[in-house]
């Protein structure tokens, strides 16, 4: 596996972990914030990988 792939995988896993913790705290504002940050992190990484792959 390429080293940049490992880094991107770690970032995606971190984003998903933030979403899971945020889902557990979804009745508070911090939970909604964690889910939002996790979602932006995971999707942003995937979009960045698609951008560098196709352009």
C-alpha positions as CSV (number, residue, x, y, z in Angstrom):
1,X,0.0,0.0,0.0
2,X,1.2,3.5,-0.8
3,X,2.1,5.7,2.2
4,X,-0.4,8.4,1.3
5,X,-3.1,5.7,1.2
6,X,-2.3,4.8,4.8
7,X,-2.5,8.4,5.8
8,X,-5.8,8.9,4.1
9,X,-7.2,5.7,5.7
10,X,-6.2,6.9,9.1
11,X,-8.0,10.3,8.4
12,X,-11.1,8.5,7.3
13,X,-11.2,6.2,10.3
14,X,-10.7,9.2,12.6
15,X,-13.7,10.9,10.9
16,X,-15.8,7.8,11.3
17,X,-14.8,7.6,14.9
18,X,-15.8,11.2,15.5
19,X,-19.2,10.4,13.9
20,X,-19.7,7.4,16.2
21,X,-18.8,9.4,19.3
22,X,-21.0,12.3,18.1
23,X,-23.9,9.9,17.5
24,X,-23.6,8.7,21.1
25,X,-23.8,12.3,22.3
26,X,-26.5,13.3,19.8
27,X,-28.8,14.8,22.4
28,X,-26.2,17.5,23.2
29,X,-24.8,20.2,20.9
30,X,-21.3,18.8,21.1
31,X,-22.6,15.5,19.6
32,X,-24.0,17.3,16.6
33,X,-20.7,19.2,16.2
34,X,-18.7,16.0,16.3
35,X,-20.9,14.3,13.8
36,X,-20.6,17.3,11.5
37,X,-16.8,17.4,11.8
38,X,-16.5,13.7,11.3
39,X,-18.7,13.8,8.2
40,X,-16.8,16.7,6.7
41,X,-13.5,15.0,7.4
42,X,-14.5,11.6,5.9
43,X,-16.2,13.1,2.8
44,X,-13.5,15.7,2.3
45,X,-10.8,13.0,2.3
46,X,-12.7,10.9,-0.2
47,X,-13.3,13.9,-2.5
48,X,-9.6,14.9,-2.3
49,X,-8.5,11.3,-3.2
50,X,-10.9,11.3,-6.2
51,X,-9.5,14.7,-7.3
52,X,-5.8,13.7,-7.2
53,X,-6.7,10.4,-8.9
54,X,-8.6,11.8,-11.9
55,X,-6.8,15.1,-12.4
